[in-house]
């Protein structure tokens, strides 16, 4: 069950249009498949950085869930200038409610921490410690199994997550889920090999 993103900072229609154009992500123009171009962009960690910059976000991360579902391994990340880098791993026990929803295939989004349900009290406390004010997280799925997460967040200001934007981000999450499938193992190894020391993609 996704948390409605109803009470954050609104965005002008022109900004929403920019969102749509960005999430189409036809890197450098051309006529190639935008999904293929997006994956290649992520390999360079430019894709996440572009989304962060153009949507006015503060953090973005592409993470793979550990086999025991006890940790999320951050494969790629991007942060806005002057924002602390994202850790290379996250203890999922610190986000029990969010983990349970992601494993069920649900999108998580909130514009204010106060929008989270009562049962997410542990998650809310940890988000407050991290300074996360708004977040949208999409599960990466292979068949019926959640294998990772694509997450975007803000720390400097609250923001809304319009349905259309979330839908487009979900489509991209499907692409990454396919890349994390067993058949995508060579690509996954390439991602890990090309990670920078410290795991941050600050641009």
N, C-alpha and C positions, 0 to 999 in steps of 0.2 A: 504494500500500500504506500503510495507516494504521499509525502507531506505537501499540501498545497503551498505554493510560494506566493501568498496573497498580500503580505503587508510590507514588503520591502520597498526600496526606492524605485519609483517608476522610471520608464525610459521613453524617450520621444519616438514617434513613428519612424523618423529618419534613422534613429539608432537601431530600431528593430530591423529595418531594411538592411543596414550594415551587417547585422547578425546573420540574416539569411544569406547574403552574398558571401560572407566569410565561411559559413559552415558548408557551403558548396565546395569551397576549397579547391579551386582549379589552380594549383600552384603554377606560377609563371606563365599563365595562359595556356595555349595549345589545345589540342583536341583529345587528350588522353583521358582514360577513365578516372574521374575524380577520386574514387575510392582507392585506386592503385597509387595515385599521386599522394593522397593523404598518408597512406602507410609509409611511402618513401620519405615523406616529410617528417614523420615521427622518427624514422631511423636517424635523421639528422637532428632530431629534437627541435626542428624549426616549427613543426606543426603546432605543438603545444604552446610554444612561445608566441606564435602568431595569434592563436586563440586568446591567450592571456592579454596580449597587447590590444587587440582589436575589440574585445568585449569588455575591456576595463576591469579584468579580474586580477587577483593577486597570486593565486596558486593553481596549478594543474598537475595531475599525476596520472600515470598509467601504471597500474600495479597488478601483479600476479598473486593469486591466493596460494599460500603454502599448502602442501599436501594434507596436513593436519588441520587446516583452517585456523591456525593459531597466529599466523602472521601474514601480512601483505608485503610482498617484496616489490619495492618501487623500481620499475624498469626504466622509466623516463619521467622527468618532471620539468617544470618551468615555473619561475617566480617573477613577479614584477620587480623593478628596481627598488632597492632598500627593503625588500621583504626577505625574511630569513628563509634559507633553503629548506626543502622538504627532506625529512630523514629518509634513508635508504630502505628502512623497513618500519612497519607499524604493527604494534601488538593489537590484534583483533579483539582480545579480551577486554580492551578498553572501550570498545564500541559494540557491546552485545546486541543492542536493538538493531543498529544499522546492519550488522553482519547477518542477523536472522532474516531481515527483509531482503538483502541482496541475494542471499542463498535461495530465496523464493522467487528471484527474478524481478523484484520490484525496484523501481527508480526511487531514489531518496532525494528530496529537495526541500529546502527550507530557506526562507528569506530572513527569518529571525530565529535565534535559538529558542525563543519562547514559543515558536510554532510547533516544536517537537512535542509529541505526546508524553503523558506522565510516565509511561513505562520506559521512556528513553532518558531517564534521569541520569544514568551513568554516562551515556553518550553526551548529553548536554553539558555535564560538568567537564568532561575531557575537551570538548570543543571550546569551552570557555577558557580552559588552560592554554589551548593552542591559539587562542585569539580568533578562531573562526566565527564569522558573523553570519555568513550565508554559504550554502553549499548545494551542489547538484552532483549526484553520483549515480552512474549507470553500471549495472553488472555486465561483465563480459561473459558470454555464454557459449558453450560448445554443447549442442544438443540441449538437454535439460539441466546440465550442470553449470553452475557459476564458477568460472576459472580465474576471474580477475575483476578489476573495477577501473573505470575511467571517472575521475573526480575533478571538479572545478570548485573553487571557493574564493571568498573575499575575507579580508581582515580589516580593511580600512573603512568600509562602508557596507551597509546592507544593500541587497539588490534582489529584484524579482527574477524568476525563471519562467518566462512565458512558455505556454504549451508548445508552440511551434519550434522554439529554440531547443527545448528539451527533446522534442521528437527528432530533430536533426542530429543532436548529439547521440541519441540512442542509435540512429542508423550507423554512425561512426563506431559506436561501441560494438555493433555487430561485426564490423570489419575487423576490429582488433580481436574479438573473440575467435574469429576464424583463424587469425594468425597465431593464436595460442593453442589451437587444436593440435593433436599429434602430428598431422600432416604439415603443420607450420613450425615444427621443431627447428629446422635450419634457420628460419627467420628469427625465431626466439633466441637462438644462440647468437645470432648476429646482433640483435638488440643488446644482449648482455655484454657482448664483447666490446660494443661501441659506447658503453656507458662511460661517462667521465668520472675521474676520481672524486669521491664525495657524493656522487649521485645527483648532483644538481645541474639543471640546465638553465641557469640564469643568463639572460640575454640583454 
